[in-house]
């Protein structure tokens, strides 16, 4: 304990004590079960699918790497704590083999991975939203906040992130629009 680190462990058979990370495990299991459903996957296919899911979960943005408002291209993810760098999507394999069964199985894995990504990302983005009663005060978006931009066709592991450079509050003082700078341009 030279670095004043104190470890706290959950009680055995008490996942409810894990809080946020156990909620993430529950969410991943929920979507995995619904995606795989009646499919019968081989051991290798299941390992491949689980590896892709692991990459998605460990690549979710936690926050900006830098406090510099001009540096908005990189974000901190759980992958940084695992390997010291962001996880990258595994390169897609090119199937040169004409065996139909192999191609069909590959397409099943691709669809399952994409389906997991779509379901999980929507679910995850909802968990980021505050769930307080509407009459309670909630912090407004502020200039220099790092935000995630949800687009319908975002490729897995490539969430666009940006930094708020200007806010537009409504008559009631609640910010409903903002100007956001990303590595590719400025969006309102």
Residue pairs with C-beta under 8 A, 6 or more apart in sequence:
10 17
10 18
11 17
15 22
15 25
15 26
16 22
18 25
23 127
24 57
27 120
27 123
27 124
27 127
28 53
28 57
28 120
30 123
31 116
31 119
31 120
31 123
32 49
32 53
32 116
34 119
35 112
35 115
35 116
35 119
36 49
36 112
39 108
39 112
41 49
41 108
41 109
42 105
45 105
45 108
45 109
48 109
49 109
49 112
49 113
49 116
51 90
52 90
52 113
52 116
52 156
53 113
53 116
53 120
55 87
55 89
55 90
55 157
56 116
56 117
56 120
56 121
56 156
56 157
57 78
57 120
58 77
58 78
58 79
58 82
58 87
59 77
59 78
59 79
59 86
59 87
59 89
59 157
60 77
60 78
60 124
60 159
61 75
61 76
61 77
61 146
61 148
61 159
61 161
62 75
62 76
62 77
62 78
63 75
63 76
63 146
64 71
64 72
64 74
64 75
64 76
64 146
64 161
64 163
65 71
65 74
65 75
65 76
66 74
69 144
69 163
69 165
72 146
72 161
72 162
72 163
72 181
72 182
72 183
73 161
73 183
74 86
75 86
75 146
75 161
77 86
77 87
79 85
79 86
79 87
80 86
87 157
88 157
89 155
89 156
89 157
89 158
93 106
95 102
95 103
95 106
97 103
113 156
114 156
117 156
121 150
121 154
121 159
125 148
125 150
128 148
130 138
132 138
140 167
140 169
140 173
140 174
140 175
141 147
141 164
141 167
141 175
141 178
142 164
142 167
143 164
143 165
143 166
143 167
144 163
144 164
145 163
145 164
146 161
146 162
146 163
146 164
147 161
147 162
147 163
147 164
147 178
147 180
148 159
148 160
148 161
149 159
149 160
149 161
149 162
149 180
149 182
149 187
150 159
151 160
154 160
160 182
160 184
161 182
162 180
162 181
162 182
162 187
163 180
163 181
163 182
164 178
164 179
164 180
165 179
165 180
165 181
165 186
166 178
166 179
167 175
167 177
167 178
167 179
168 175
168 176
168 177
168 178
168 179
169 175
169 176
170 176
177 188
178 188
179 186
179 187
179 188
180 186
180 187
180 188
